[in-house]
Amino acid sequence: MNVAELPGGARAALEAVLMVIDQPATAMELAAGLNLTVDAVEQLLAELQQDYNGYTVNAPDTDVASKTGHGSSPRGFELRNIAGGWRIYSRADFAEIVGGFVLEGQTARLTQAALETLAVIAYRQPVSRARVSAIRGVNVDSVVRTLMQRGLIEDSGTDPESGAILYRTTSYFLERMGIGSVAELPQLSPHLPGLEGIEEFYDAGRM
């Protein structure tokens, strides 16, 4: 199918795909699905992102990109490049308003125990279940299973010394956090005064 012949052309076709995907897609994946070049898709992505942010768009004179410049007001949604791929999200500015339309029970929230376990794994990955338990001081078997079922963590192989399964966060975790890599997680040390030796403590208790 020639997407340029569809209503709105390649730009509208790309927008339709972005509206329905349930996880970020790379420019290469989008290009393959739309039968376009990666360069054309990247240009269209930049154009859509600017349009959603309320900037004037001046697309190049190509067969696959829209050819008329125009301006718009910022939309209630935005196009983000997160976890190595592109996806449309509601704009963060409207989080409180959007949250008001989410009925209690429609979205299953993580418990405090799950959040604490996820934090340990995120900052100490790859890490074994036993080590997470030692750090938290409680058994985390059921919590780890829950986090795996949610797609937030995954198996990262085994420890060469103990043979224990190691866990790490997933690309879905990055997507939910709104970051591109775990390197973008906030540093904990500024928020934990008096724990300058925490790294040595953890390393001494490595499992």
Secondary structure as UniProt FT lines:
FT   HELIX           3..5
FT   TURN            7..8
FT   HELIX           9..20
FT   HELIX           27..34
FT   HELIX           38..52
FT   TURN            53..54
FT   STRAND          77..82
FT   TURN            83..84
FT   STRAND          85..90
FT   HELIX           92..94
FT   HELIX           95..99
FT   TURN            100..101
FT   TURN            104..106
FT   HELIX           112..124
FT   STRAND          127..128
FT   HELIX           129..136
FT   HELIX           141..149
FT   TURN            150..151
FT   STRAND          153..158
FT   TURN            160..162
FT   STRAND          165..169
FT   HELIX           171..177
FT   HELIX           182..184
FT   HELIX           189..191
FT   TURN            193..194
FT   TURN            196..197
FT   HELIX           198..204
//
